[in-house]
Amino acid sequence: MRSKPETQSLTAATEPPSSTSMDPIFHLLRILPFGFLRPPKLRLKLPTLTLPSPMTVYALVLLTYFMVVSGIVYDVIVEPPGIGSTQDRATGSVRPVVFLPGRVNGQYIVEGLSSGFMFVLGGVGVVLMDLALDRNRTKSVKVSYATAGIASVVIAYMMSMLFIRIKIPAYLR
C-alpha cells in the first residue's frame, strides 16, 4: 500500500474549497474585481468605556425604583385616565378625583405617581439617616441629615397611610 494518496487526500481536505475549485470563472471573479483594490490603512482607536460615577448609578436605581412602584407598566398596559371625576349628589357639579376608591388593583396615573413619590421620599429619608452616621462629617451636617431623613420618612409614612385611607375607606378605622 502506498501512503502518498492518503496524504494527498488529507491535504486536499484541509485546504479551503476555493483553492481546490476547478471552475475558471470562479478564479476570474475572485481575482479580477479585487486584484487592484487595496484596503486603506486606518488608525482606528477602540472606544474607551468608563464606569459611571456612584451618584449616576444611584440616580438610575432610584429612577427605576420610582417607575416600578408607581405602576408605570400598569399605566402603559391598561391606559387608565390621568385623573377621574365624580358628580356631587347634592349640587350636581362634577369634581375631580385623584384616587380610584374601592379598587385596590386599579389606579389613576396621578395616584400611582404620587404614591411612588412617597415611597421614594421614604427611601431617600433612610439614605439621609444613613449619611448622618458618617464620622467624617461635622456635627451640624450630621444633625441636618438626620433631621431631613427623619422628616422625610415620617412625611412619607403619614401620606402613604392617608392614601390608603382614601383608597380603602373602611381600612384602618
C-alpha positions as CSV (number, residue, x, y, z in Angstrom):
1,M,0.0,0.0,0.0
2,R,1.2,3.4,-0.9
3,S,1.0,6.3,1.6
4,K,1.0,9.1,-1.0
5,P,-2.7,9.0,-1.9
6,E,-3.6,9.3,1.8
7,T,-1.5,12.4,2.4
8,Q,-2.8,13.9,-0.8
9,S,-6.4,13.4,0.3
10,L,-5.6,14.8,3.7
11,T,-4.1,18.0,2.3
12,A,-7.0,18.3,-0.1
13,A,-9.4,18.0,2.8
14,T,-7.6,20.7,4.9
15,E,-7.3,23.3,2.1
16,P,-10.2,25.7,1.7
17,P,-12.7,24.7,-1.1
18,S,-12.0,27.9,-3.0
19,S,-8.4,26.9,-3.9
20,T,-9.4,23.3,-5.0
21,S,-12.2,24.5,-7.3
22,M,-11.6,23.8,-11.0
23,D,-14.0,26.4,-12.2
24,P,-12.0,29.1,-14.1
25,I,-14.9,31.7,-13.8
26,F,-14.7,31.4,-10.1
27,H,-10.9,32.1,-10.1
28,L,-11.5,35.0,-12.5
29,L,-14.2,36.5,-10.3
30,R,-12.0,36.1,-7.3
31,I,-9.0,37.9,-8.7
32,L,-10.4,40.4,-11.2
33,P,-12.6,42.8,-9.2
34,F,-10.4,42.8,-6.1
35,G,-6.9,42.5,-7.7
36,F,-6.3,46.2,-7.9
37,L,-8.1,47.3,-4.7
38,R,-6.1,47.7,-1.5
39,P,-7.7,48.2,1.9
40,P,-6.9,51.6,3.4
41,K,-4.5,51.8,6.4
42,L,-6.7,53.2,9.1
43,R,-5.7,54.1,12.6
44,L,-8.9,53.3,14.4
45,K,-9.0,53.7,18.2
46,L,-11.2,51.5,20.3
47,P,-13.7,53.4,22.3
48,T,-12.8,53.5,26.0
49,L,-15.7,52.8,28.3
50,T,-15.5,54.3,31.7
51,L,-17.7,53.2,34.6
52,P,-20.4,55.7,35.7
53,S,-20.0,57.5,38.9
54,P,-21.7,56.1,42.0
55,M,-24.2,59.0,42.0
56,T,-25.2,58.2,38.4
57,V,-25.8,54.6,39.3
58,Y,-27.8,55.7,42.4
59,A,-29.9,58.1,40.4
60,L,-30.6,55.4,37.8
61,V,-31.6,52.9,40.5
62,L,-33.8,55.5,42.3
63,L,-35.5,56.3,39.0
64,T,-36.1,52.7,38.2
65,Y,-37.5,52.1,41.7
66,F,-39.8,55.1,41.2
67,M,-41.0,53.7,37.9
68,V,-41.6,50.3,39.4
69,V,-43.5,51.4,42.5
70,S,-45.5,54.0,40.5
71,G,-47.0,51.3,38.3
72,I,-45.7,52.6,35.0
73,V,-46.0,49.2,33.5
74,Y,-49.7,49.0,34.6
75,D,-50.3,52.5,33.2
76,V,-48.8,51.5,29.8
77,I,-50.8,48.3,29.6
78,V,-54.2,49.3,30.9
79,E,-54.0,53.0,29.9
80,P,-56.1,54.5,32.7
81,P,-57.1,58.1,32.7
82,G,-54.8,60.6,34.3
83,I,-57.4,61.7,36.8
84,G,-61.0,60.7,37.4
85,S,-64.2,62.7,38.1
86,T,-67.3,62.2,40.2
87,Q,-70.6,64.0,40.3
88,D,-71.6,65.6,43.6
89,R,-75.1,64.3,44.6
90,A,-76.1,67.5,46.4
91,T,-75.1,70.1,43.9
92,G,-74.7,68.0,40.7
93,S,-71.4,69.6,39.9
94,V,-68.5,67.4,38.6
95,R,-65.4,67.4,40.7
96,P,-62.0,65.8,40.1
97,V,-60.9,62.6,41.9
98,V,-57.3,61.6,42.2
99,F,-57.7,58.2,43.9
100,L,-59.8,55.4,42.4
101,P,-61.8,54.5,45.5
102,G,-62.7,50.9,46.3
103,R,-60.4,49.2,43.8
104,V,-57.1,48.1,45.3
105,N,-55.9,46.7,42.0
106,G,-56.7,49.8,39.9
107,Q,-55.3,53.3,39.8
108,Y,-55.3,56.6,38.0
109,I,-52.0,57.8,36.7
110,V,-51.7,60.7,39.2
111,E,-52.4,58.3,42.0
112,G,-49.6,56.0,41.0
113,L,-47.1,58.8,40.6
114,S,-48.0,60.4,43.9
115,S,-47.7,57.1,45.8
116,G,-44.5,56.3,44.0
117,F,-43.1,59.7,45.0
118,M,-44.0,59.0,48.7
119,F,-42.2,55.6,48.6
120,V,-39.1,57.3,47.0
121,L,-39.3,60.1,49.6
122,G,-39.2,57.5,52.4
123,G,-36.2,55.7,50.7
124,V,-34.3,59.0,50.4
125,G,-35.0,59.7,54.1
126,V,-33.4,56.3,55.0
127,V,-30.4,57.2,52.9
128,L,-30.1,60.6,54.6
129,M,-30.3,59.0,58.0
130,D,-27.5,56.7,57.0
131,L,-25.4,59.6,55.8
132,A,-25.9,61.2,59.3
133,L,-23.9,58.3,60.8
134,D,-20.7,59.2,58.9
135,R,-17.9,60.1,61.3
136,N,-16.1,62.3,58.8
137,R,-18.9,65.0,58.7
138,T,-19.3,67.9,61.1
139,K,-21.9,67.7,63.8
140,S,-24.1,70.4,62.1
141,V,-24.2,68.5,58.8
142,K,-25.0,65.2,60.7
143,V,-27.9,66.9,62.5
144,S,-29.2,68.4,59.2
145,Y,-29.0,65.0,57.5
146,A,-30.7,63.2,60.4
147,T,-33.5,65.9,60.7
148,A,-34.2,65.8,57.0
149,G,-34.1,62.0,56.9
150,I,-36.5,61.6,59.8
151,A,-38.8,64.2,58.5
152,S,-38.8,62.5,55.0
153,V,-39.6,59.1,56.5
154,V,-42.4,60.5,58.7
155,I,-44.0,62.5,55.9
156,A,-43.8,59.6,53.5
157,Y,-45.4,57.2,56.1
158,M,-48.2,59.6,57.1
159,M,-49.0,60.4,53.4
160,S,-49.0,56.8,52.4
161,M,-51.4,55.9,55.2
162,L,-53.6,58.8,54.2
163,F,-53.6,57.5,50.6
164,I,-54.6,54.1,51.9
165,R,-57.4,55.6,53.9
166,I,-58.6,57.5,50.8
167,K,-58.3,54.4,48.6
168,I,-60.0,52.0,51.0
169,P,-62.4,53.9,53.3
170,A,-63.0,51.1,55.7
171,Y,-59.3,50.3,56.2
172,L,-57.6,51.3,59.5
173,R,-60.6,52.7,61.3
